[in-house]
């Protein structure tokens, strides 16, 4: 995969447009300046976690004796389930999360799992395993993260410009694209698994 194809996939997984309503809901009591500080802080935390998983995650998988094909198949399944939630969201999910949060959020849920969620972490481990050049991988993460940061920093403006229906429509479109990526990831994992087994049997 190329730099921009990896970056685009990670950007879709981070789902900044879909996260706009929840970010606005959780930060509505803060001043606009404080909102920007919180968003920057949370996304920096998310970036650190994503980079950590990108470069140390495969070492952990090797220590646990987990094959690349297993990560691809599991990652594809996780992405598929997450995409279904993006396309068919639970109507009360966002309100339930927001109602539980009565103080300034820290790490959870703005950094994890809204940005550095299980789908993103599984994907960066898979892409790192497939992409030998660590500079390309790091660049893709930074491109996707920067785009997500810009969108979330402009969240209040975008919500006014797009409206609730516009945001929902974009999130559904992202979910559809991610379903295609998740199925391809799953099929690649199955293919790698079958290839490894046929090589071992010979």
N, C-alpha and C positions, 0 to 999 in steps of 0.2 A: 504494500500500500504506500501511497505517496504522503508527503507531509500534510497536504491540505485535505486529503481524504480521511486521514486519521483525525486531524483537527476538527473536521466537520462532524465526524461520528461522535467524538467526545463532546462537541458543542451541543449536539442533539440530546445526548445523554444527560448533560448538565441541566438541560431544559430551563434556561433562564426565563423565557417568555411564560412558560407554564407556572413558574414559581412567583411571578409578579404579584398575583392576588394575595398569596400567603405572606410574602415579604411585607406588602403594604399593610395587611391585617396585623401582623406581629409588631410592626414598628410604628403604628399609627399614633401612639402616645408620645413618641420622640419628635424633637424638632427636625426640620429638614437637614440641618447641618449634622445633627447627631445621627440621623438615619444614614447619611453617607459614610460617617465614621464607622458605624456598626457594620454596614454592608462591606466596606473595605476590609475591616478586621476579620469578619467571618469568611470572606472569600480567600484571604491570605492563609487562614487556618486550613480551609478546604484544599488550597493549592499545595500546602506542605504535606497533607495526608495523601493526596493523589500522587505526588512525586515520590513519596516514601514507598507507596505500593508499587509504583512503576519500576523502581530500581531495587527494591528489596523483596517484593512479593514473590518473584520467581525463585529466589533463594529459599524462602520459606516453603514454597511448594516442593522444591527439591528435597528439603529436609524432611518433609512429611511424605515423600515418595509419591507425590501426585503428578501425573503426566500432563503434558500440554493439552492433549486431546480432551482430558477430563475437564480442564479449566475452560476450554472452548465450548464444550457441550453444556457445562453448568452455567457459564456466562450467557450463552444463547438462551437457555431456559429462563434465567433471571431477567434478561432484557425483555424477553417475550412477555413475561408476566407484568413487568413494569409498564410496558407499552399498552397492554390491555387496560391498565389502570389509567393511563393517559387518555386513551380513546373513550373508555367507559368509566369515568370517575365516580366514586361514591359521593352522592350529593351532600352528605353531612361531614365528610372527612376533613375539609379545610377548617370548617367552623369548630369542630371538636378539638383540633390541634390548637387553634387560636384561643379557644376558651380556657385551655389549660395553662396558657402562658400569660402570667400576670406580672412578670418582671422582664427586664431587658434580656433578650435571649443571648446565650453564650454557647457556641459550638453546636448545640442541639436546639432547634432543628435546622437553623439557617445554613451552617457549614455542612453538618452531617445530620440527616441524609439528603437534604435538598440539593446540594451541589456535589459533594463527594459521597454519592450514594453507592449501593452495592453494584449497580450496573456499571458505573464509571470505574470503580476499583477493579472489577472483573475485566473490563475492557482494556484498561491500561496494562494489566498483566499479560493479557493475550497479545496486544499490539507490541509490547516490549519483547515478547518471545518471538514474534514474527519479524520484527524490525531490528536488524543488527546494529544500526547506527543510533547510538543513544542521543546524539545531537538532534536528529530528526524527531525522535520521540519526545524529547524535552521541548523542542520548538512547537510541536503539535499541541502539547499540553498547554503551553503558554499562550498560543493563539486562541484556543478554545476558551481558556480561562479569561483572557483579556476581553474577548467578545462578550462573554457572560457578565463580566464585571461592568462593562459599559452599559449593557442592557438593564442590569439591576440598579445601577446608579441612576438611570433615567426611568425607573419603574413607575413613579407617580405620573410623569409626563406621558409615558406609553399607555398607561391605563386610561388616561383621559382621551388620548388620541384614538386608540383602538376600540375602547369600550369593552365591556365584559364579553360580548359575543365575538368580537375580533380576537381577543386573547384565547377564548375557548377554541375558536376555529384554527388558530395557529398551533395550539397545543395538540389538537387532534391530527393535524397534518404532520407534525413532528412525530407523533406516536405511530402513524402509518409508516413513515420512512424508517423508524427504528425497528418496526416489526420485520421489515425486509432485511435489515442489517442483522437482527437477532437470528432469523432463520438461516441466513448465509453463514453466520458464526457457528450455529449448531451443525449444519451440514459439513462445514470445514472440519469441525471436531470429529464427527463420525468418520469422515474420509481419512483423517490423520490416524484415528484409532484402527480402522480396518487395514490401512497401509502398514502401520507398525506391527499388527498381528500377522499379516502375511509375510512381512520381512523376517519376523521372529520364527515363523514356522518353517521358512526355507533354510 
